Amino acid sequence: MFDVVIIGAGSAGASAALFTAKAGKKTLVLENDKSLTKRAWIENHYGVMEITGPELLEMGKKQAAKFGAEIVGDKVVNIVKNEEGFQIQAENGSYEAKYIILATGMSVDLAETVGLKTKPATEPRLKAVFDVDAAGKTNIDGIWAAGIAAGSGFHTIITAGDGAKVAVNILSEMSGARYVDHDVLK
């Protein structure tokens, strides 16, 4: 069983995976390779002069993998809550997790199947987002959402920050105290 399964490997998903894996949590990222960032040219991302979307995505996945996150190409079709957490059913396999982060970009297709609440989106070209509280929690205990799918906006720096925020909130809940990840120069 994974501590955290993140559905989506765009900037929100990879950022969340970076935090959970670095904190020592067994982390799996399931991606369907449909991130909007694949088409992006980025010059407005703090700390990066310019980068292509595919390069940013690859860097994010490598950072998460460096700390032990597993990244698997698979499309999630259903999530079922059980006594220990969740059973995630995908096209090519089944996975178990204690926590789930939905970082599914523009897609809220899982909402109806799983029973997750949505609300109208405020971003252009987006009809609905998962209905989350300020921490990123959905109406189902243990399922969180981050990034575009949670209404944070389309910019990679914002979605990455939102993924990190949600991961820190989950880590705080898991440990029972506010989690802080702040390294110092060596």
Backbone torsions as a table, in degrees:
resi	resn	phi	psi	omega
1	MET	NA	138.9	176.8
2	PHE	-89.0	147.6	172.7
3	ASP	-68.5	-45.2	-177.6
4	VAL	-136.8	130.0	169.2
5	VAL	-112.7	127.0	179.9
6	ILE	-109.0	126.0	-179.0
7	ILE	-101.6	105.0	-177.2
8	GLY	118.7	132.1	-177.2
9	ALA	-119.2	27.1	173.0
10	GLY	-75.8	-161.0	-175.6
11	SER	-64.5	-37.0	178.5
12	ALA	-69.1	-46.9	-178.0
13	GLY	-66.2	-46.1	-179.5
14	ALA	-66.7	-36.9	177.8
15	SER	-64.8	-44.6	177.2
16	ALA	-60.9	-42.7	-179.7
17	ALA	-64.2	-38.1	177.8
18	LEU	-57.8	-46.3	-178.9
19	PHE	-69.4	-45.9	-176.8
20	THR	-69.0	-40.5	179.6
21	ALA	-68.0	-42.0	180.0
22	LYS	-63.5	-28.3	177.8
23	ALA	-80.7	3.0	177.4
24	GLY	86.0	11.6	179.2
25	LYS	-87.8	137.3	179.1
26	LYS	-68.0	113.0	-169.7
27	THR	-121.8	134.2	174.2
28	LEU	-123.5	134.6	174.5
29	VAL	-113.4	123.5	176.0
30	LEU	-104.9	124.0	-177.6
31	GLU	-127.8	145.5	177.3
32	ASN	-108.0	9.3	175.1
33	ASP	62.2	35.1	-179.1
34	LYS	-121.1	23.4	-178.3
35	SER	-60.8	137.9	175.3
36	LEU	-60.4	-28.8	-177.0
37	THR	-64.7	-18.4	178.5
38	LYS	-59.4	-22.5	-177.9
39	ARG	-104.0	6.4	-170.5
40	ALA	-91.4	148.9	165.1
41	TRP	-115.0	125.0	-168.5
42	ILE	-120.7	119.9	175.0
43	GLU	-127.2	6.1	-176.5
44	ASN	-120.9	31.3	-178.7
45	HIS	-106.7	117.5	-177.7
46	TYR	-50.8	133.0	176.8
47	GLY	84.5	-2.3	-179.5
48	VAL	-128.7	122.7	180.0
49	MET	-65.6	-51.4	176.2
50	GLU	-164.4	148.0	-178.3
51	ILE	-161.7	150.7	174.5
52	THR	-82.1	154.9	176.7
53	GLY	-55.8	-48.7	179.2
54	PRO	-58.9	-36.8	177.8
55	GLU	-66.5	-41.7	179.0
56	LEU	-63.7	-43.6	178.8
57	LEU	-61.6	-44.5	-179.8
58	GLU	-64.0	-41.8	178.6
59	MET	-62.4	-43.3	179.6
60	GLY	-62.1	-43.0	178.5
61	LYS	-65.9	-39.1	178.4
62	LYS	-65.2	-40.0	178.2
63	GLN	-61.8	-45.6	180.0
64	ALA	-64.9	-41.9	180.0
65	ALA	-65.3	-33.2	178.8
66	LYS	-55.0	-33.5	-178.6
67	PHE	-98.8	9.2	172.6
68	GLY	107.0	-0.9	177.6
69	ALA	-65.6	136.2	173.7
70	GLU	-92.6	137.8	179.6
71	ILE	-122.5	122.8	-175.0
72	VAL	-127.7	133.4	174.6
73	GLY	-81.7	110.1	179.5
74	ASP	-164.6	146.4	-179.9
75	LYS	-101.3	122.4	179.9
76	VAL	-76.1	134.0	-179.9
77	VAL	-115.5	-18.8	179.9
78	ASN	-163.6	155.1	175.2
79	ILE	-132.9	130.0	180.0
80	VAL	-124.1	127.0	177.6
81	LYS	-77.5	135.6	175.1
82	ASN	-131.8	-174.4	-175.5
83	GLU	-62.7	-33.4	-175.1
84	GLU	-95.4	-9.7	-176.8
85	GLY	153.7	-111.9	-175.0
86	PHE	-141.1	147.3	169.5
87	GLN	-105.8	120.3	179.8
88	ILE	-103.4	118.1	-179.1
89	GLN	-101.1	123.7	-179.6
90	ALA	-121.4	172.0	-178.3
91	GLU	-61.6	-33.6	-174.0
92	ASN	-115.6	10.2	-179.2
93	GLY	175.3	179.5	179.7
94	SER	-132.1	142.8	-174.7
95	TYR	-136.7	152.4	177.3
96	GLU	-118.8	143.0	-178.3
97	ALA	-148.5	152.5	172.6
98	LYS	-82.7	-37.2	-180.0
99	TYR	-131.1	152.1	176.7
100	ILE	-130.2	138.0	170.2
101	ILE	-117.3	121.5	175.8
102	LEU	-90.9	112.5	177.3
103	ALA	-125.6	59.9	-168.1
104	THR	-94.8	16.9	176.8
105	GLY	62.4	-128.1	-176.9
106	MET	-79.3	-6.5	-174.2
107	SER	-96.5	125.9	170.4
108	VAL	-118.7	27.9	-177.8
109	ASP	-56.0	-32.7	-179.0
110	LEU	-68.7	-19.4	-172.9
111	ALA	-54.4	-53.6	-176.2
112	GLU	-64.5	-43.3	-179.0
113	THR	-63.1	-41.4	-172.3
114	VAL	-91.0	-22.2	-176.7
115	GLY	93.6	23.7	178.3
116	LEU	-85.4	139.3	178.3
117	LYS	-79.0	145.2	173.9
118	THR	-123.0	169.8	175.5
119	LYS	-144.3	161.6	178.8
120	PRO	-61.1	141.8	179.8
121	ALA	-84.0	156.5	176.3
122	THR	-106.9	-15.2	179.1
123	GLU	-78.0	149.7	177.3
124	PRO	-63.4	152.1	176.6
125	ARG	63.6	15.1	-177.5
126	LEU	-129.3	123.6	-176.4
127	LYS	-86.0	-42.3	-174.9
128	ALA	-145.1	156.6	174.9
129	VAL	-134.3	162.8	174.4
130	PHE	-65.3	139.6	179.0
131	ASP	-82.9	106.9	-177.1
132	VAL	-123.0	158.2	173.1
133	ASP	-84.9	-176.0	-176.0
134	ALA	-62.4	-24.7	179.6
135	ALA	-83.4	-17.5	-177.5
136	GLY	105.8	5.5	-179.4
137	LYS	-76.7	139.4	173.5
138	THR	-91.9	-173.8	178.4
139	ASN	-75.4	-7.3	177.3
140	ILE	-107.6	118.8	-177.9
141	ASP	-57.1	125.4	179.9
142	GLY	100.4	-13.1	176.0
143	ILE	-108.5	124.7	-179.4
144	TRP	-119.7	164.9	176.5
145	ALA	-139.0	150.4	-177.9
146	ALA	-146.4	159.5	174.5
147	GLY	78.7	-151.8	-177.3
148	ILE	-55.8	-41.0	-178.1
149	ALA	-61.4	-21.7	179.3
150	ALA	-104.3	6.5	176.0
151	GLY	87.7	17.7	-174.7
152	SER	-79.3	-15.6	-178.5
153	GLY	117.0	168.6	-173.0
154	PHE	-90.5	-16.3	-173.4
155	HIS	-74.6	136.2	-175.1
156	THR	-59.3	-36.8	-179.0
157	ILE	-66.8	-33.0	179.0
158	ILE	-75.6	-44.8	-179.5
159	THR	-67.6	-36.9	176.7
160	ALA	-63.7	-44.1	178.0
161	GLY	-62.9	-38.1	179.1
162	ASP	-68.1	-39.6	176.3
163	GLY	-62.2	-42.1	177.5
164	ALA	-63.3	-43.5	179.7
165	LYS	-58.8	-47.3	-178.9
166	VAL	-65.0	-42.1	178.3
167	ALA	-61.1	-44.0	178.3
168	VAL	-62.4	-38.3	178.1
169	ASN	-66.1	-39.9	176.5
170	ILE	-65.8	-45.9	179.0
171	LEU	-60.0	-37.7	177.0
172	SER	-64.0	-43.3	178.3
173	GLU	-64.9	-41.3	-179.3
174	MET	-64.3	-36.6	-176.2
175	SER	-91.6	-15.5	-178.6
176	GLY	80.4	8.2	177.6
177	ALA	-148.7	159.6	-178.9
178	ARG	-61.1	125.0	-179.2
179	TYR	-89.9	133.4	177.2
180	VAL	-129.0	130.1	176.2
181	ASP	-117.0	101.5	-179.2
182	HIS	-142.4	105.4	179.0
183	ASP	-86.2	160.2	176.7
184	VAL	-119.7	158.0	178.8
185	LEU	-57.7	142.7	179.5
186	LYS	-96.5	NA	NA
